[in-house]
Amino acid sequence: MTPAPHPPWGWAAPGRVNLMGEHTDYNDGFVLPFAIGQRAKVAVSVRDDDLVRIHSRQTDETVETATSTSPGDVGGWAAYVAGVVWALREDGHRLPGVDLWVDSDVPIGAGLSSSAALSCSTALALDHVGEVGLDRAGVAEVARRAENDYVGAPTGVMDQLASVHGREGQALLIDTRSLEVQHQPAHFVEDGLVLLVIDTRASHSLADGDGYATRRRECERAAELLEVDALRDVTVPELARLPELADDGEVLHRRARHVVTENDRVLECAEQMRSRDWVAVADLFTTSHASMRDDFEISSDELDSACAAAESGGALGARMTGGGFGGSAIALVRREQLGTVRGCCLAAFAAEGWDEPRLFTVEPAAGAGPL
């Protein structure tokens, strides 16, 4: 049953693009994302019972649960909404029954955190009607728990923090151990460059696929073997012990090497952005992609082709972004080269017989909040 016409859209939260730092967040490391203009929005009205009805403008589908919902009750897109209800109740907050309407223009399965946008915007709406009193960090934490513990997606906290802390024109250097967020200007637009997103349309799902969870387990095992809390706490030379510590030590060595070197790349990328050395930033893009392709093994033929095609068309550098196993790549491109880069990407995908990629540019945008 479709709810009655909804009240005005009340809250919105953006997706994000990650400039550097893949799979470092659940290793207590550093990440460098920014919020994008595409966002999920929510309208809400309070009911006089304990039902929670969730209607999607995208799918024209309504899903019904209750304020007492538990993991496993709701699946698919609606689980990210129901999960927020569950997480707030688990924290001891009493919520009224609600009708929720959701809509989003964040591409689904593109590695741009459509799920975090949906869960963060829902958390804002329910914080308001339930008079919970969450700060930004609280919104991010509730949304993360909804994804991890209700949906079953083993993500870190980068996506949610980027969504709530975004600012126009600024990237976010996030220490995922301390949760410290440093805003820093991202001057690439002023300097005549664009950041091109190449959505390969090779969709991924962090909840359904085992690849992400496997990589997380491998990182945790490597840290345990090295007797540290997280891979944040080791250096590249210290990783040389891993092949001697386990039968799968060679694989663990490569996984850990990506994380440790990627952490270094995040900090260097932030420094080069402050210096506005875009060639150096782009070189880090290329190095990072090679690490994800060869050491962490989370790329795909489509992502590799997108990066190679973008660079052959004149992009300064390119890398996959997000959890991997599909999704999107990003390329740093001088504005005058954008048409050529687009053409090369389209031609490369056509030559392989793949679906045409979705190509669009993004700039740092404002974070989650009321509309």
Stockholm file with secondary structure:
# STOCKHOLM 1.0

chainA/1-371         MTPAPHPPWGWAAPGRVNLMGEHTDYNDGFVLPFAIGQRAKVAVSVRDDDLVRIHSRQTDETVETATSTSPGDVGGWAAYVAGVVWALREDGHRLPGVDLWVDSDVPIGAGLSSSAALSCSTALALDHVGEVGLDRAGVAEVARRAENDYVGAPTGVMDQLASVHGREGQALLIDTRSLEVQHQPAHFVEDGLVLLVIDTRASHSLADGDGYATRRRECERAAELLEVDALRDVTVPELARLPELADDGEVLHRRARHVVTENDRVLECAEQMRSRDWVAVADLFTTSHASMRDDFEISSDELDSACAAAESGGALGARMTGGGFGGSAIALVRREQLGTVRGCCLAAFAAEGWDEPRLFTVEPAAGAGPL
#=GR chainA/1-371 SS CCCSSCCCCCEEEEEEEEEECTTCGGGTCEEEEEEEEEEEEEEEEECSSSEEEEEETTTTEEEEEETTCCTTSCCTTHHHHHHHHHHHHHTTCCCCCEEEEEEECSCTTSSSCHHHHHHHHHHHHHHHHTTCCCCHHHHHHHHHHIIIIIICCCCCSHHHHHHHHCBTTEEEEEETTTTEEEEEECTTTTTTEEEEEEECCCCCCTTTCSHHHHHHHHHHHHHHHTTSSSGGGCCTGGGGGHHHHCTTHHHHHHHHHHHHHHHHHHHHHHHHHHHTCHHHHHHHHHHHHHHHHHTSCCCCHHHHHHHHHHHHTTCSEEEEESSCSSSEEEEEEEGGGHHHHHHHHHHHHHHHTCCCCEEEEECCCCCSEEC
#=GC SS_cons         CCCSSCCCCCEEEEEEEEEECTTCGGGTCEEEEEEEEEEEEEEEEECSSSEEEEEETTTTEEEEEETTCCTTSCCTTHHHHHHHHHHHHHTTCCCCCEEEEEEECSCTTSSSCHHHHHHHHHHHHHHHHTTCCCCHHHHHHHHHHIIIIIICCCCCSHHHHHHHHCBTTEEEEEETTTTEEEEEECTTTTTTEEEEEEECCCCCCTTTCSHHHHHHHHHHHHHHHTTSSSGGGCCTGGGGGHHHHCTTHHHHHHHHHHHHHHHHHHHHHHHHHHHTCHHHHHHHHHHHHHHHHHTSCCCCHHHHHHHHHHHHTTCSEEEEESSCSSSEEEEEEEGGGHHHHHHHHHHHHHHHTCCCCEEEEECCCCCSEEC
//
